Amino acid sequence: MIMHISVLRKEVIQYLDPKPNENFIDCTIGNGGHTLAIMEKTAPRGKVLGIDRDSEVIENLKLKIKNWGKRITLFCGNFADLEQIVREQKFGKVNMILFDLGMSSWHLEESGRGFSFQKREPLDMRYDKRNQLTAEKIVNYWSRLELVRILKDYGEERFAENIAREIVQTRQVKPIKNTLQLVEAVKRAVPGFYKRQRAHFATKTFQALRIAVNDELNNLQKGLCRALEVSEEGGRIAVISFHSLEDRLVKNFFRDKAKEEKAEIITKKPITASLAEIKNNPRARSAKLRAAKKINS
């Protein structure tokens, strides 16, 4: 089993500033690394609500938390519905909320859902298996213009037109069913220099498809709004993002709420990982942490 390392763990503790008996919501609990660190600080009675869209992630974590006591509640759901979840779970007052928007190592290495372009898997890319939309449906049935749009908007892909055209031509001959077929189509569509860059040439295509399948940006916008609504006055919200689209959305949300005097920004600039952390965990290189505090509830 691949070990997932929680990024910016020390910095999350610093900016969420957990205190004894405070309550915490982890909107993307994953393997629980951040949650466990915060539970240590909120003992003896601080409660935790751990949310994840992926039912397999929740089931895996249930096995792990047997030793964590009764202070933690796990819930499989979408953080866009945070207000409803808090109400249904009768969670009480909320002092801290964390969104860690990074994909877990488990999703890349073990889920078998096509998140990685480095091995042959079905083009699924769903976090929630109840979702009817898959990457395979997008790749094989969406129009060329729709493909261009998501590649540009969600992947910031400079060769979106070329890639969309190649996907359409390829699927007319044979449906694109797995990740390696898609990688080959992207490879045919992009120029030679693009294939020799440090980042894999299919990275942005896979990012765009994943965001589209899971409606990630709309859900993040809704989740941030709900987080501010459910927080107590003085409650802290921290968000770890891994690409510019997410970071820009979070930055603008906090800035707008600060202008409305509903929030105070407590990270004037995004917090990034130390060189030591990046050396230990290379995926931390692209992580950015922003945090804010609710005011005027």
Secondary structure, 3 states (H helix, E strand, C coil): CCCCCCCCHHHHHHHHCCCCCCCEEECCCCCCHHHHHHHHHHCCCCCEEEEECCHHHHHHHHHHHHHHCCCEEEEECCHHHHHHHHHHCCCCCEEEEEEECCCCHHHHHCCCCCCCCCCCCECCCCCCCCCCCCHHHHHHHCCHHHHHHHHHHHHCCCCHHHHHHHHHHHHHHCCCCEHHHHHHHHHHHCCHHHHCCCCCCCHHHHHHHHHHHHCHHHHHHHHHHHHHHHEEEEEEEEEEECCHHHHHHHHHHHHHHHHCCCEEECCCCCEECCHHHHHHCHHHHHCEEEEEEECCC
